């Protein structure tokens, strides 16, 4: 069974930092690219960042570029999001989502999601 | 960036109604589109991928159609468990972009 479990959320002051983790199981993590997606309270979904299976390709939304850093550890089957210089507008539930597999043409982008972890940026 | 315009933003419907939600892309995304259902406090659940393919385990009352710039999600006969918010997602190019969402409420 595919499982994605986020952790690391919490309350942080503006300008602070936080590191989110996403533990993956039930599939060959090292072959899948991954995404972080967030949802501000009462709002819609916003894609945040993408990382390819080998970490060779990384992309960010304009709203977080230069402040957030995505990474992964294919030995630990884990995805990370380092968030620096946090702002009130970064307050959201952060989801990790499985993207596509390089060795499975039938894989579906963003088919499995974690339950999310809440990040609150407030003084 | 590709803009996804989803309509309506909300709708009221009754059990058994046929419900249609539309997403329009600002440029062609071929069939690189997913539909999701989200209930309060839960993660989005994939319903339809590649515009028209039903995800495993999803009831057949859900269907998707379209290609290029115009896509529709149809619920053929609304059930009590279908009251939720629905989102489209284009993955044709980076950044991936979502529609604004459609909240389906009881009439």
Interface residues (C-beta under 8 A of the other chain):
Chain A: X35 X44 X45 X46 X47 X50 X59 X61 X62 X95 X108 X109 X110 X111 X112 X113 X114 X115 X116
Chain B: X34 X36 X38 X42 X43 X44 X45 X46 X49 X50 X55 X87 X89 X91 X94 X95 X96 X97 X98 X99 X100 X101
